[in-house]
């Protein structure tokens, strides 16, 4: 997924901060944080979703509204305690990658959390289903308002509930990753639900993801797939569980 950021492009009218160097910078931020926390410091994997630490260059510092520690390179910074940005779910690399060219997407962002971080299965929509959202109106100015259309349709509701109710927690970030509190002049409701854990806003969503019982086992599953260069087979479920227990017993730290 991060490799796609090298070709990240957004409408410069909608997102004036977008430039050719933002994608590579966003990718570098995420890789540096993962390397520092997990490989250098041996931190708990769950910290990736709650930490206020990150790495920025001048471009990202401007977008995040924090001082740049260096004029010509990346430096570690601590995000404001009263801000909305925490961990990987506050990175431009993820927020912009899982968005539409001119807007945010609760569905794409929620799908990323559900599938990539928690290893859940979400079926593709039927071929004949119209997935386009209606345009904003006075009665439905926010993305959340418009997505309720899908939840009102039985054949859409089951999948959208599994994704959108997570992605709503990131609606305080626009399609590029700027912090916002309104959309089309209406206040944003960034509350949601992650498998029974209710949250309000991206900080609480990050904490809910960090506490989810499937987070660690999902990472183990991804590492096993990477090491074997193939998806696990049903007969390997016991080994996945064994490694997941070992990872948890090691404090969710790498290596385990």
C-alpha positions as protocol buffer text, in pm:
chain_id: "A"
residue {
  index: 1
  type: UNK
  ca { x: 0 y: 0 z: 0 }
}
residue {
  index: 2
  type: UNK
  ca { x: 270 y: 252 z: 88 }
}
residue {
  index: 3
  type: UNK
  ca { x: 437 y: 208 z: -250 }
}
residue {
  index: 4
  type: UNK
  ca { x: 132 y: 369 z: -410 }
}
residue {
  index: 5
  type: UNK
  ca { x: 213 y: 691 z: -228 }
}
residue {
  index: 6
  type: UNK
  ca { x: 501 y: 759 z: -465 }
}
residue {
  index: 7
  type: UNK
  ca { x: 236 y: 819 z: -734 }
}
residue {
  index: 8
  type: UNK
  ca { x: -16 y: 988 z: -504 }
}
residue {
  index: 9
  type: UNK
  ca { x: -197 y: 1265 z: -687 }
}
residue {
  index: 10
  type: UNK
  ca { x: -482 y: 1490 z: -577 }
}
residue {
  index: 11
  type: UNK
  ca { x: -672 y: 1774 z: -739 }
}
residue {
  index: 12
  type: UNK
  ca { x: -454 y: 2079 z: -665 }
}
residue {
  index: 13
  type: UNK
  ca { x: -761 y: 2303 z: -656 }
}
residue {
  index: 14
  type: UNK
  ca { x: -928 y: 2094 z: -386 }
}
residue {
  index: 15
  type: UNK
  ca { x: -602 y: 2025 z: -203 }
}
residue {
  index: 16
  type: UNK
  ca { x: -362 y: 2318 z: -254 }
}
residue {
  index: 17
  type: UNK
  ca { x: -101 y: 2152 z: -27 }
}
residue {
  index: 18
  type: UNK
  ca { x: -67 y: 1858 z: -266 }
}
residue {
  index: 19
  type: UNK
  ca { x: 264 y: 1842 z: -449 }
}
residue {
  index: 20
  type: UNK
  ca { x: 488 y: 1579 z: -606 }
}
residue {
  index: 21
  type: UNK
  ca { x: 699 y: 1551 z: -291 }
}
residue {
  index: 22
  type: UNK
  ca { x: 414 y: 1491 z: -45 }
}
residue {
  index: 23
  type: UNK
  ca { x: 358 y: 1123 z: -128 }
}
residue {
  index: 24
  type: UNK
  ca { x: 723 y: 1022 z: -75 }
}
residue {
  index: 25
  type: UNK
  ca { x: 741 y: 1235 z: 241 }
}
residue {
  index: 26
  type: UNK
  ca { x: 427 y: 1073 z: 383 }
}
residue {
  index: 27
  type: UNK
  ca { x: 564 y: 729 z: 306 }
}
residue {
  index: 28
  type: UNK
  ca { x: 892 y: 815 z: 477 }
}
residue {
  index: 29
  type: UNK
  ca { x: 712 y: 939 z: 790 }
}
residue {
  index: 30
  type: UNK
  ca { x: 530 y: 611 z: 837 }
}
residue {
  index: 31
  type: UNK
  ca { x: 834 y: 393 z: 770 }
}
residue {
  index: 32
  type: UNK
  ca { x: 1047 y: 595 z: 1011 }
}
residue {
  index: 33
  type: UNK
  ca { x: 794 y: 571 z: 1291 }
}
residue {
  index: 34
  type: UNK
  ca { x: 748 y: 196 z: 1247 }
}
residue {
  index: 35
  type: UNK
  ca { x: 1124 y: 141 z: 1240 }
}
residue {
  index: 36
  type: UNK
  ca { x: 1194 y: 362 z: 1543 }
}
residue {
  index: 37
  type: UNK
  ca { x: 919 y: 225 z: 1767 }
}
residue {
  index: 38
  type: UNK
  ca { x: 920 y: -142 z: 1675 }
}
residue {
  index: 39
  type: UNK
  ca { x: 1273 y: -218 z: 1555 }
}
residue {
  index: 40
  type: UNK
  ca { x: 1495 y: 32 z: 1738 }
}
residue {
  index: 41
  type: UNK
  ca { x: 1311 y: 73 z: 2068 }
}
residue {
  index: 42
  type: UNK
  ca { x: 1125 y: -258 z: 2077 }
}
residue {
  index: 43
  type: UNK
  ca { x: 802 y: -88 z: 2180 }
}
residue {
  index: 44
  type: UNK
  ca { x: 462 y: -249 z: 2216 }
}
residue {
  index: 45
  type: UNK
  ca { x: 307 y: -275 z: 1867 }
}
residue {
  index: 46
  type: UNK
  ca { x: -10 y: -112 z: 1998 }
}
residue {
  index: 47
  type: UNK
  ca { x: 177 y: 214 z: 2057 }
}
residue {
  index: 48
  type: UNK
  ca { x: 174 y: 272 z: 1681 }
}
residue {
  index: 49
  type: UNK
  ca { x: -191 y: 369 z: 1714 }
}
residue {
  index: 50
  type: UNK
  ca { x: -172 y: 591 z: 2022 }
}
residue {
  index: 51
  type: UNK
  ca { x: 165 y: 764 z: 2008 }
}
residue {
  index: 52
  type: UNK
  ca { x: 203 y: 1140 z: 1970 }
}
residue {
  index: 53
  type: UNK
  ca { x: 553 y: 1095 z: 1828 }
}
residue {
  index: 54
  type: UNK
  ca { x: 618 y: 1110 z: 1456 }
}
residue {
  index: 55
  type: UNK
  ca { x: 873 y: 1221 z: 1197 }
}
residue {
  index: 56
  type: UNK
  ca { x: 817 y: 1519 z: 969 }
}
residue {
  index: 57
  type: UNK
  ca { x: 993 y: 1728 z: 709 }
}
residue {
  index: 58
  type: UNK
  ca { x: 898 y: 2089 z: 633 }
}
residue {
  index: 59
  type: UNK
  ca { x: 609 y: 1984 z: 409 }
}
residue {
  index: 60
  type: UNK
  ca { x: 447 y: 1754 z: 664 }
}
residue {
  index: 61
  type: UNK
  ca { x: 518 y: 1995 z: 951 }
}
residue {
  index: 62
  type: UNK
  ca { x: 322 y: 2263 z: 767 }
}
residue {
  index: 63
  type: UNK
  ca { x: 31 y: 2029 z: 697 }
}
residue {
  index: 64
  type: UNK
  ca { x: 24 y: 1906 z: 1057 }
}
residue {
  index: 65
  type: UNK
  ca { x: 65 y: 2254 z: 1205 }
}
residue {
  index: 66
  type: UNK
  ca { x: 377 y: 2171 z: 1408 }
}
residue {
  index: 67
  type: UNK
  ca { x: 726 y: 2326 z: 1407 }
}
residue {
  index: 68
  type: UNK
  ca { x: 975 y: 2163 z: 1170 }
}
residue {
  index: 69
  type: UNK
  ca { x: 1284 y: 2052 z: 1357 }
}
residue {
  index: 70
  type: UNK
  ca { x: 1495 y: 2078 z: 1042 }
}
residue {
  index: 71
  type: UNK
  ca { x: 1476 y: 2279 z: 722 }
}
residue {
  index: 72
  type: UNK
  ca { x: 1620 y: 2012 z: 496 }
}
residue {
  index: 73
  type: UNK
  ca { x: 1554 y: 1672 z: 653 }
}
residue {
  index: 74
  type: UNK
  ca { x: 1318 y: 1471 z: 872 }
}
residue {
  index: 75
  type: UNK
  ca { x: 1313 y: 1517 z: 1247 }
}
residue {
  index: 76
  type: UNK
  ca { x: 1117 y: 1363 z: 1532 }
}
residue {
  index: 77
  type: UNK
  ca { x: 840 y: 1577 z: 1678 }
}
residue {
  index: 78
  type: UNK
  ca { x: 567 y: 1533 z: 1938 }
}
residue {
  index: 79
  type: UNK
  ca { x: 217 y: 1618 z: 1827 }
}
residue {
  index: 80
  type: UNK
  ca { x: 4 y: 1847 z: 2047 }
}
residue {
  index: 81
  type: UNK
  ca { x: -162 y: 1677 z: 2342 }
}
residue {
  index: 82
  type: UNK
  ca { x: -491 y: 1848 z: 2263 }
}
residue {
  index: 83
  type: UNK
  ca { x: -479 y: 1765 z: 1891 }
}
residue {
  index: 84
  type: UNK
  ca { x: -669 y: 1503 z: 1691 }
}
residue {
  index: 85
  type: UNK
  ca { x: -369 y: 1333 z: 1533 }
}
residue {
  index: 86
  type: UNK
  ca { x: -229 y: 1016 z: 1690 }
}
residue {
  index: 87
  type: UNK
  ca { x: -26 y: 729 z: 1551 }
}
residue {
  index: 88
  type: UNK
  ca { x: -63 y: 568 z: 1212 }
}
residue {
  index: 89
  type: UNK
  ca { x: -428 y: 662 z: 1174 }
}
residue {
  index: 90
  type: UNK
  ca { x: -324 y: 1027 z: 1176 }
}
residue {
  index: 91
  type: UNK
  ca { x: -62 y: 987 z: 903 }
}
residue {
  index: 92
  type: UNK
  ca { x: -114 y: 1143 z: 562 }
}
residue {
  index: 93
  type: UNK
  ca { x: 17 y: 817 z: 414 }
}
residue {
  index: 94
  type: UNK
  ca { x: -301 y: 638 z: 524 }
}
residue {
  index: 95
  type: UNK
  ca { x: -552 y: 921 z: 526 }
}
residue {
  index: 96
  type: UNK
  ca { x: -476 y: 1028 z: 169 }
}
residue {
  index: 97
  type: UNK
  ca { x: -427 y: 679 z: 31 }
}
residue {
  index: 98
  type: UNK
  ca { x: -765 y: 565 z: 160 }
}
residue {
  index: 99
  type: UNK
  ca { x: -968 y: 856 z: 29 }
}
residue {
  index: 100
  type: UNK
  ca { x: -1121 y: 973 z: -297 }
}
residue {
  index: 101
  type: UNK
  ca { x: -946 y: 1222 z: -527 }
}
residue {
  index: 102
  type: UNK
  ca { x: -1156 y: 1512 z: -399 }
}
residue {
  index: 103
  type: UNK
  ca { x: -1295 y: 1395 z: -66 }
}
residue {
  index: 104
  type: UNK
  ca { x: -1250 y: 1171 z: 235 }
}
residue {
  index: 105
  type: UNK
  ca { x: -1392 y: 818 z: 246 }
}
residue {
  index: 106
  type: UNK
  ca { x: -1519 y: 662 z: 566 }
}
residue {
  index: 107
  type: UNK
  ca { x: -1571 y: 340 z: 371 }
}
residue {
  index: 108
  type: UNK
  ca { x: -1216 y: 307 z: 238 }
}
residue {
  index: 109
  type: UNK
  ca { x: -1060 y: 406 z: 569 }
}
residue {
  index: 110
  type: UNK
  ca { x: -1286 y: 176 z: 764 }
}
residue {
  index: 111
  type: UNK
  ca { x: -1213 y: -106 z: 522 }
}
residue {
  index: 112
  type: UNK
  ca { x: -840 y: -57 z: 579 }
}
residue {
  index: 113
  type: UNK
  ca { x: -880 y: -89 z: 955 }
}
residue {
  index: 114
  type: UNK
  ca { x: -1115 y: -385 z: 926 }
}
residue {
  index: 115
  type: UNK
  ca { x: -913 y: -583 z: 669 }
}
residue {
  index: 116
  type: UNK
  ca { x: -548 y: -474 z: 700 }
}
residue {
  index: 117
  type: UNK
  ca { x: -530 y: -422 z: 1077 }
}
residue {
  index: 118
  type: UNK
  ca { x: -788 y: -672 z: 1205 }
}
residue {
  index: 119
  type: UNK
  ca { x: -776 y: -932 z: 925 }
}
residue {
  index: 120
  type: UNK
  ca { x: -1153 y: -949 z: 880 }
}
residue {
  index: 121
  type: UNK
  ca { x: -1312 y: -1053 z: 551 }
}
residue {
  index: 122
  type: UNK
  ca { x: -1541 y: -810 z: 370 }
}
residue {
  index: 123
  type: UNK
  ca { x: -1703 y: -934 z: 48 }
}
residue {
  index: 124
  type: UNK
  ca { x: -1699 y: -722 z: -266 }
}
residue {
  index: 125
  type: UNK
  ca { x: -2026 y: -545 z: -354 }
}
residue {
  index: 126
  type: UNK
  ca { x: -2251 y: -712 z: -612 }
}
residue {
  index: 127
  type: UNK
  ca { x: -2165 y: -616 z: -968 }
}
residue {
  index: 128
  type: UNK
  ca { x: -2500 y: -447 z: -1028 }
}
residue {
  index: 129
  type: UNK
  ca { x: -2495 y: -226 z: -717 }
}
residue {
  index: 130
  type: UNK
  ca { x: -2452 y: 149 z: -766 }
}
residue {
  index: 131
  type: UNK
  ca { x: -2186 y: 250 z: -512 }
}
residue {
  index: 132
  type: UNK
  ca { x: -2189 y: 621 z: -602 }
}
residue {
  index: 133
  type: UNK
  ca { x: -2288 y: 858 z: -322 }
}
residue {
  index: 134
  type: UNK
  ca { x: -2533 y: 1141 z: -375 }
}
residue {
  index: 135
  type: UNK
  ca { x: -2393 y: 1492 z: -392 }
}
residue {
  index: 136
  type: UNK
  ca { x: -2399 y: 1707 z: -76 }
}
residue {
  index: 137
  type: UNK
  ca { x: -2726 y: 1886 z: -16 }
}
residue {
  index: 138
  type: UNK
  ca { x: -2858 y: 2125 z: 245 }
}
residue {
  index: 139
  type: UNK
  ca { x: -3031 y: 1832 z: 411 }
}
residue {
  index: 140
  type: UNK
  ca { x: -2727 y: 1605 z: 379 }
}
residue {
  index: 141
  type: UNK
  ca { x: -2411 y: 1816 z: 382 }
}
residue {
  index: 142
  type: UNK
  ca { x: -2167 y: 1567 z: 538 }
}
residue {
  index: 143
  type: UNK
  ca { x: -2032 y: 1235 z: 418 }
}
residue {
  index: 144
  type: UNK
  ca { x: -2192 y: 1067 z: 717 }
}
residue {
  index: 145
  type: UNK
  ca { x: -2534 y: 1200 z: 612 }
}
residue {
  index: 146
  type: UNK
  ca { x: -2491 y: 1063 z: 262 }
}
residue {
  index: 147
  type: UNK
  ca { x: -2362 y: 722 z: 371 }
}
residue {
  index: 148
  type: UNK
  ca { x: -2680 y: 659 z: 566 }
}
residue {
  index: 149
  type: UNK
  ca { x: -2832 y: 586 z: 224 }
}
residue {
  index: 150
  type: UNK
  ca { x: -2624 y: 268 z: 203 }
}
residue {
  index: 151
  type: UNK
  ca { x: -2712 y: 159 z: 556 }
}
residue {
  index: 152
  type: UNK
  ca { x: -3080 y: 194 z: 472 }
}
residue {
  index: 153
  type: UNK
  ca { x: -3048 y: -65 z: 194 }
}
residue {
  index: 154
  type: UNK
  ca { x: -3038 y: -425 z: 328 }
}
residue {
  index: 155
  type: UNK
  ca { x: -2794 y: -557 z: 65 }
}
residue {
  index: 156
  type: UNK
  ca { x: -2550 y: -273 z: 144 }
}
residue {
  index: 157
  type: UNK
  ca { x: -2599 y: -240 z: 519 }
}
residue {
  index: 158
  type: UNK
  ca { x: -2407 y: -543 z: 648 }
}
residue {
  index: 159
  type: UNK
  ca { x: -2080 y: -452 z: 477 }
}
residue {
  index: 160
  type: UNK
  ca { x: -2108 y: -77 z: 519 }
}
residue {
  index: 161
  type: UNK
  ca { x: -2178 y: -107 z: 890 }
}
residue {
  index: 162
  type: UNK
  ca { x: -1858 y: -309 z: 925 }
}
residue {
  index: 163
  type: UNK
  ca { x: -1655 y: -35 z: 753 }
}
residue {
  index: 164
  type: UNK
  ca { x: -1827 y: 302 z: 776 }
}
residue {
  index: 165
  type: UNK
  ca { x: -1880 y: 299 z: 1150 }
}
residue {
  index: 166
  type: UNK
  ca { x: -1503 y: 270 z: 1188 }
}
residue {
  index: 167
  type: UNK
  ca { x: -1417 y: 521 z: 916 }
}
residue {
  index: 168
  type: UNK
  ca { x: -1646 y: 787 z: 1065 }
}
residue {
  index: 169
  type: UNK
  ca { x: -1386 y: 822 z: 1339 }
}
residue {
  index: 170
  type: UNK
  ca { x: -1144 y: 967 z: 1082 }
}
residue {
  index: 171
  type: UNK
  ca { x: -1385 y: 1218 z: 931 }
}
residue {
  index: 172
  type: UNK
  ca { x: -1208 y: 1496 z: 1121 }
}
residue {
  index: 173
  type: UNK
  ca { x: -946 y: 1458 z: 845 }
}
residue {
  index: 174
  type: UNK
  ca { x: -1025 y: 1561 z: 488 }
}
residue {
  index: 175
  type: UNK
  ca { x: -916 y: 1366 z: 181 }
}
residue {
  index: 176
  type: UNK
  ca { x: -555 y: 1477 z: 214 }
}
residue {
  index: 177
  type: UNK
  ca { x: -530 y: 1460 z: 592 }
}
residue {
  index: 178
  type: UNK
  ca { x: -594 y: 1818 z: 708 }
}
residue {
  index: 179
  type: UNK
  ca { x: -773 y: 1847 z: 1041 }
}
residue {
  index: 180
  type: UNK
  ca { x: -1127 y: 1982 z: 1011 }
}
residue {
  index: 181
  type: UNK
  ca { x: -1432 y: 2014 z: 1233 }
}
residue {
  index: 182
  type: UNK
  ca { x: -1688 y: 2100 z: 963 }
}
residue {
  index: 183
  type: UNK
  ca { x: -1788 y: 1978 z: 619 }
}
residue {
  index: 184
  type: UNK
  ca { x: -1984 y: 2205 z: 387 }
}
residue {
  index: 185
  type: UNK
  ca { x: -2058 y: 2428 z: 685 }
}
residue {
  index: 186
  type: UNK
  ca { x: -2204 y: 2149 z: 900 }
}
residue {
  index: 187
  type: UNK
  ca { x: -2035 y: 2009 z: 1213 }
}
residue {
  index: 188
  type: UNK
  ca { x: -1874 y: 1669 z: 1169 }
}
residue {
  index: 189
  type: UNK
  ca { x: -1990 y: 1379 z: 1384 }
}
residue {
  index: 190
  type: UNK
  ca { x: -1682 y: 1159 z: 1418 }
}
residue {
  index: 191
  type: UNK
  ca { x: -1833 y: 910 z: 1659 }
}
residue {
  index: 192
  type: UNK
  ca { x: -1856 y: 543 z: 1578 }
}
residue {
  index: 193
  type: UNK
  ca { x: -1838 y: 188 z: 1700 }
}
residue {
  index: 194
  type: UNK
  ca { x: -1569 y: -77 z: 1672 }
}
residue {
  index: 195
  type: UNK
  ca { x: -1716 y: -413 z: 1764 }
}
residue {
  index: 196
  type: UNK
  ca { x: -1898 y: -279 z: 2068 }
}
residue {
  index: 197
  type: UNK
  ca { x: -1638 y: -18 z: 2167 }
}
residue {
  index: 198
  type: UNK
  ca { x: -1783 y: 326 z: 2110 }
}
residue {
  index: 199
  type: UNK
  ca { x: -1552 y: 616 z: 2029 }
}
residue {
  index: 200
  type: UNK
  ca { x: -1574 y: 984 z: 1947 }
}
residue {
  index: 201
  type: UNK
  ca { x: -1308 y: 1110 z: 1710 }
}
residue {
  index: 202
  type: UNK
  ca { x: -975 y: 982 z: 1581 }
}
residue {
  index: 203
  type: UNK
  ca { x: -791 y: 975 z: 1915 }
}
residue {
  index: 204
  type: UNK
  ca { x: -1048 y: 744 z: 2071 }
}
residue {
  index: 205
  type: UNK
  ca { x: -1062 y: 536 z: 1752 }
}
residue {
  index: 206
  type: UNK
  ca { x: -685 y: 483 z: 1771 }
}
residue {
  index: 207
  type: UNK
  ca { x: -719 y: 368 z: 2131 }
}
residue {
  index: 208
  type: UNK
  ca { x: -1003 y: 132 z: 2034 }
}
residue {
  index: 209
  type: UNK
  ca { x: -794 y: -21 z: 1755 }
}
residue {
  index: 210
  type: UNK
  ca { x: -495 y: -59 z: 1990 }
}
residue {
  index: 211
  type: UNK
  ca { x: -714 y: -245 z: 2242 }
}
residue {
  index: 212
  type: UNK
  ca { x: -887 y: -470 z: 1988 }
}
residue {
  index: 213
  type: UNK
  ca { x: -813 y: -840 z: 2050 }
}
residue {
  index: 214
  type: UNK
  ca { x: -761 y: -909 z: 1678 }
}
residue {
  index: 215
  type: UNK
  ca { x: -488 y: -646 z: 1629 }
}
residue {
  index: 216
  type: UNK
  ca { x: -191 y: -852 z: 1745 }
}
residue {
  index: 217
  type: UNK
  ca { x: -302 y: -1180 z: 1587 }
}
residue {
  index: 218
  type: UNK
  ca { x: -358 y: -998 z: 1259 }
}
residue {
  index: 219
  type: UNK
  ca { x: -1 y: -870 z: 1255 }
}
residue {
  index: 220
  type: UNK
  ca { x: 121 y: -1223 z: 1324 }
}
residue {
  index: 221
  type: UNK
  ca { x: -89 y: -1348 z: 1035 }
}
residue {
  index: 222
  type: UNK
  ca { x: 61 y: -1087 z: 799 }
}
residue {
  index: 223
  type: UNK
  ca { x: 415 y: -1172 z: 909 }
}
residue {
  index: 224
  type: UNK
  ca { x: 354 y: -1543 z: 851 }
}
residue {
  index: 225
  type: UNK
  ca { x: 217 y: -1471 z: 504 }
}
residue {
  index: 226
  type: UNK
  ca { x: 521 y: -1256 z: 427 }
}
residue {
  index: 227
  type: UNK
  ca { x: 765 y: -1519 z: 553 }
}
residue {
  index: 228
  type: UNK
  ca { x: 601 y: -1801 z: 358 }
}
residue {
  index: 229
  type: UNK
  ca { x: 516 y: -1588 z: 53 }
}
residue {
  index: 230
  type: UNK
  ca { x: 167 y: -1737 z: 54 }
}
residue {
  index: 231
  type: UNK
  ca { x: -162 y: -1714 z: 245 }
}
residue {
  index: 232
  type: UNK
  ca { x: -193 y: -1954 z: 537 }
}
residue {
  index: 233
  type: UNK
  ca { x: -390 y: -2272 z: 484 }
}
residue {
  index: 234
  type: UNK
  ca { x: -673 y: -2393 z: 713 }
}
residue {
  index: 235
  type: UNK
  ca { x: -433 y: -2649 z: 857 }
}
residue {
  index: 236
  type: UNK
  ca { x: -205 y: -2372 z: 979 }
}
residue {
  index: 237
  type: UNK
  ca { x: -464 y: -2205 z: 1199 }
}
residue {
  index: 238
  type: UNK
  ca { x: -323 y: -2372 z: 1510 }
}
residue {
  index: 239
  type: UNK
  ca { x: 24 y: -2238 z: 1429 }
}
residue {
  index: 240
  type: UNK
  ca { x: -115 y: -1887 z: 1378 }
}
residue {
  index: 241
  type: UNK
  ca { x: -283 y: -1906 z: 1719 }
}
residue {
  index: 242
  type: UNK
  ca { x: 36 y: -2036 z: 1882 }
}
residue {
  index: 243
  type: UNK
  ca { x: 242 y: -1752 z: 1738 }
}
residue {
  index: 244
  type: UNK
  ca { x: -24 y: -1499 z: 1834 }
}
residue {
  index: 245
  type: UNK
  ca { x: -13 y: -1617 z: 2196 }
}
residue {
  index: 246
  type: UNK
  ca { x: 367 y: -1598 z: 2188 }
}
residue {
  index: 247
  type: UNK
  ca { x: 351 y: -1244 z: 2052 }
}
residue {
  index: 248
  type: UNK
  ca { x: 110 y: -1139 z: 2328 }
}
residue {
  index: 249
  type: UNK
  ca { x: 325 y: -1306 z: 2596 }
}
residue {
  index: 250
  type: UNK
  ca { x: 621 y: -1106 z: 2467 }
}
residue {
  index: 251
  type: UNK
  ca { x: 436 y: -779 z: 2530 }
}
residue {
  index: 252
  type: UNK
  ca { x: 336 y: -739 z: 2163 }
}
residue {
  index: 253
  type: UNK
  ca { x: 698 y: -671 z: 2077 }
}
residue {
  index: 254
  type: UNK
  ca { x: 915 y: -772 z: 1783 }
}
residue {
  index: 255
  type: UNK
  ca { x: 1091 y: -1008 z: 1747 }
}
residue {
  index: 256
  type: UNK
  ca { x: 895 y: -1269 z: 1942 }
}
